[in-house]
Amino acid sequence: MTKFIVILIFWVLFFNVIKGSLASDRECFTILKNQFNLSNCTICQKEICPDFEPCIYYQKGYLSLFLQIERDIKTDECFKTVQEITMKNSNFPNNLMVSFYGTSISLIDCTTTDLNSIIPKKNVSHLSITNLKLQEPGLIHNTTIVNSFLKSSNISYFSSTFNNIIGNFSELKNFEFNRFEINNNQIEGTIDSSWCNTLLKINNNKLSGELPSCFTCHLYSETLKSMIITGNSFSNVNPIPECKTLIPNLYYDPKSGKLYLYGDDLGFISKDIENDKFIFNLEKPSKLFIAYNVSESDLPKNLKITFLGAKKEFTLSTTKIEPFVSSITISEKFDSITFNGTNFNSPSSISIMVNDKNCRVTFSNYYEIKCQIQGLSKNDFAIISITIGEDDYYKQTLNTTIFTYINQNIKVKKCSEVCENFDYDVCIKMKDCDQNLISNTCDSTSDCNCNIDFQNSFCSYIPCPFDCNKGKCNYQTGLCECPLNLQGQNCLTPQIPCNSSCNIDLNQGKCNTINGYCECFSNFVGTECQFINCASDCSTTLGQGSCNGQTGICNCSLNYQGSDCSLPFKDCTSDCNEQLNKGECNNQTGICKCIPNYQGSNCTIPSHYITSVIPCSIDGGEVLINGWFGDDHDETHQSQYFKVFIGTLDCIVSSINETTIKCNLGAGTGTKNIKIINSINPTVIFNGNGLFNYENPIKTCPNSCTSLNNGKCNSNTGECQCNDNYRGFDCSTPIKIIETAPSTNTTINKDTGGIELTNQDTIYEISIISLNEISIDGLIIKSHQLKDNWSIYNITDVTTTDSNKIFKFSQQLINNTCKITFTIEEIKLKDKNFTFGTTTFKVEKDSIKLSVLIQDYQYQSSLNTLQLIFYSGANTNLNSNNNDFNSNDCNKQDTSIDISNANNQQISNYIQISKNSKTLVGRFINQVIADSRSTFMSSTIINENDKSSSSSSIKIGLNLPHCKECLIDPDFSVLVSPDFKESCDESNKNKWLIPVVVVVPVVGFAAIATLSIVLYRKNKYNIKIISQKLKSLNRK
């Protein structure tokens, strides 16, 4: 009785507590209703209908407020019970986030003066903002502010639409949102795969780039397109790509009655998943859908599912059983295997091992698997084990193991079935002994049943395609084994023996048992394959030779030669000066083949050339010409036979030897060509383009150094000496502008040998693209492509004593003895002085110096020259920040080229290329070191900017003499122009970079071209070596 009373008191007290709690909730409902002067909400109002009215909603202790207020909300106990608040056409109260203890906030057409006041607390899981207005000037919506809303919150559902949000989508972090809506804004950038597991709505923005496969797999879904594609500009959505990454699996849990559809790239929309049995509800985008209340009796063995958004159909097993294999097909190259059967699943969940080798799965559906393997070779009698495993997320791995022969077509059955229908030696199994794989022993007495431990195992056999008749099928090879007197695929063809061994023991032939004749192997002939066959039978039918069957060597007739006597043999009409090593006879043509310095029918005519020149002054005088002009054995080697013309003047020859001509020239000025003619052979002419320049003791400076305030001219060197506040070859650029120049990154491409200079929105490439051999009349005789043929070595280990890095490239020309070496030196920590000929010059720090060495070029004529082509192109860096790209309008300029200072009468030539308020200055010192002698070198503008091209370039020709070793040394500096503006607004600076192409005409066996690029800026270069096999900067 006492126990009963205690229980009764407990239930009375418990009922009163519950009653009091309910009364408290209802009381708060009434208090809040009166406080805000609200009415009860209808369903329409709760769902935020267009005819929005302030109201309050209550159901099962869940309070929702729908407000239009212009004042702060009081913090009281009743307000703390509100779980959901929706505001429309209101000023957002600054104290709301402090006072609110619920989970859901929705703001529609609201106004705020402080964006920070909207940052939610930990308790808020649902935040929706639509058309938020900002009262204070200067406040903006951007992705940085959105991140600040979310980074410290527990929000799983976020919505911010029609808010004019700007910025890059890649700056937004996915904090494992279930749902994220940020459509109808101004956001740019791309979407990465971190958003694949979020229900994303981002239409009507400015997004671009490639979409991840989780989205592109379902572009046939109109719902998904409206959520993602509409209003954006993605690059891989039209045409719609085929989906190759959708991987579905099924798992049924009988305890919960749930059927799980799981895998990769499954989609986002439930209605896009179609089957005739169940409705799959979205649980985790791309990863998991669940069908509820599925009874085991209603569950089919297999379920056909169609993904409408991907236009893909799959047959999936609803229960997990081992894969069943019915046949195996191995490719002819033994590099791939195809399995046919049932109960196969997606490639990601299947692993295949062939002995200890992995066979990589490339395709799988319910009925077929394909995989690729390396190291597998045919062996008709070898036995391997193949294990197919399915690794299921919800259950343990399911394996099927098959022991099989290695052949191209294999049938697979249960061992018991095989033994009942075929011979006992068909079944094979694994045995724990040293023999490893052996044949299974079946009971051959009576019904040939397999051992009892092998009854349910899989084994394989290869059926013979024909009835073996009197023979027997070998189920290991799938071939008929015939009796000794029969042969063929079906053992019906009789064997006919040969009369000899066909020298089979010497591997010279074999017997053809179908006709009874010897069948000789390659290079052997005769009825018994006893003779060695000569090449092309020595052209015997043409009467040009005969074959020696014992040696296999041709004996050619008198007028023929070659391994098969097919080449004619002709004597030359002279000895080709072979005794003096000037030529040799070509017996195929009967014409002398001369060494490079000689020509003529008997190789007696020298081909003279110039390597260097020591000129006279403008007043005239003695000229010294170095080169090669024949040797003492040549009849032409006398001064009276040589005529030298410099320009239009005759230079009177006073003496001559093998390497030097001295002559006297009248007064003149400027750059001249040199022509040398030998009167005995007047058709042999050497024409040296721009090799002579009158010496003028008084030098001029470029642009007269701008003004006396900027600098003064050194008339001895022809160089400007700038005052402290100016810089540049003509002292035109204020140094304070140089110090504000933006930074530039440099990338060296090891495959092309090129240099890419990237500065914000611009990419420029400098590279060596070709080497041309040029005739004396200016025609291209041979062109060698260099750009994509460099090999690189000594990438990181070569460091100079002044900490400069040196990178070297080289390549050997095809069908030529020439080797080209290309060197890049990075001038890093301090300026570096160089001496070149009679000139000393400085290359400043943060510069790049290039040199090119050309060795042992094999000319088609010693009168020809070379042309080395440097290329540089300007392109837009499409990977740069769009804000940077658009913020530099004040410095935007088209490319212009100034060649007014390309003057051979100065110590150096200068070219100027201007773009975006920056100027690249190319300096070409008018000297070349030719065979260790300093001589004049002229420069020529080959062609100017191609106005029809989207990129800008210029070509400069450096005219060199014929030499065994030539060294040239131009250098380049990039300076800002005087009209450069440091900043177009408060946050962005200008980006700039200028292109140049250098063409180096070379006369001789070797040349070195040196290019120094100086970029004046605040930060140092970042230099790295890349390969085109990696992802480098692409020229757009």
Sequence and secondary structure as in RCSB ss.txt:
>XXXX:A:sequence
MTKFIVILIFWVLFFNVIKGSLASDRECFTILKNQFNLSNCTICQKEICPDFEPCIYYQKGYLSLFLQIERDIKT
DECFKTVQEITMKNSNFPNNLMVSFYGTSISLIDCTTTDLNSIIPKKNVSHLSITNLKLQEPGLIHNTTIVNSFL
KSSNISYFSSTFNNIIGNFSELKNFEFNRFEINNNQIEGTIDSSWCNTLLKINNNKLSGELPSCFTCHLYSETLK
SMIITGNSFSNVNPIPECKTLIPNLYYDPKSGKLYLYGDDLGFISKDIENDKFIFNLEKPSKLFIAYNVSESDLP
KNLKITFLGAKKEFTLSTTKIEPFVSSITISEKFDSITFNGTNFNSPSSISIMVNDKNCRVTFSNYYEIKCQIQG
LSKNDFAIISITIGEDDYYKQTLNTTIFTYINQNIKVKKCSEVCENFDYDVCIKMKDCDQNLISNTCDSTSDCNC
NIDFQNSFCSYIPCPFDCNKGKCNYQTGLCECPLNLQGQNCLTPQIPCNSSCNIDLNQGKCNTINGYCECFSNFV
GTECQFINCASDCSTTLGQGSCNGQTGICNCSLNYQGSDCSLPFKDCTSDCNEQLNKGECNNQTGICKCIPNYQG
SNCTIPSHYITSVIPCSIDGGEVLINGWFGDDHDETHQSQYFKVFIGTLDCIVSSINETTIKCNLGAGTGTKNIK
IINSINPTVIFNGNGLFNYENPIKTCPNSCTSLNNGKCNSNTGECQCNDNYRGFDCSTPIKIIETAPSTNTTINK
DTGGIELTNQDTIYEISIISLNEISIDGLIIKSHQLKDNWSIYNITDVTTTDSNKIFKFSQQLINNTCKITFTIE
EIKLKDKNFTFGTTTFKVEKDSIKLSVLIQDYQYQSSLNTLQLIFYSGANTNLNSNNNDFNSNDCNKQDTSIDIS
NANNQQISNYIQISKNSKTLVGRFINQVIADSRSTFMSSTIINENDKSSSSSSIKIGLNLPHCKECLIDPDFSVL
VSPDFKESCDESNKNKWLIPVVVVVPVVGFAAIATLSIVLYRKNKYNIKIISQKLKSLNRK
>XXXX:A:secstr
 HHHHHHHHHHHHHHHHHHHHHHHHHHHHHHHHHHTT EE  HHHHTT SS   EEEEETTEEEEEE  SS    
 TTGGGEEEEEEESSB  TTHHHH  SSEEEEES EES GGGG   TT  EEEEES EE STT   BHHHHHHHH
TTS  SEEEEESS  EEEGGGS   S SEEE  SSEEEE   GGGTTSEEE  SSEEEE   HHHHTTTT HHHI
IIIITT EETTSSS       EEEEEEETTTTEEEEEEES  S GGGEE SS   EEEETTTEEEE S  GGG  
SEEEEEETTTTEEEEEESS    EEEEEEE TTSSEEEEEEES   GGGEEEEETTEEEEEEEE SSEEEEE SS
   EEEEEEEEEEEE  SSS  EEEEEEEEE SEEEEEEHHHHHHHS GGG EEE SSTT EEE    TTTT   
 GGGTTSEEEE   SS  TTSEEETTTTEEE  TTEESTTS EE    SS TTGGGTSEEEETTTTEEEE TTEE
STTS EE  GGGGGGGGTSEEEETTTTEEEE TTEESTTS EE    SS TTGGGTSEEEETTTTEEEE TTEES
TTS EE  EEEEEE  BTT EEEEEEEE   TT TT SGGGEEEEETTEEEEEEEE SSEEEEEE    SEEEEE
EEETTEEEEEEEEEEEEE B SS   GGGGS TTTEEEETTTTEEEE TTEESTTS EEHHHHTT    EEEEET
TT  EEEEETTEEEEEEEEEEEEE TTS EEEEEE TT  EEE SSS B TTS EEEEEEEE TTS  EEEEEEE
EE SS EEEEETTEEEEE SSEEEEEEEEE    SSTT EEEEEEEEEEEE TTS HHHHHT GGG    EEE T
T  TTSSEEEEEEEETTEEEEEEEESEEEETTEEEE EEEEEE   TTSSS   EEEEE  EESSEE   EEEEE
E TT  SBSSSS B       EEEEEEEES EEEEEEEEE  SS   EEEE TTS      
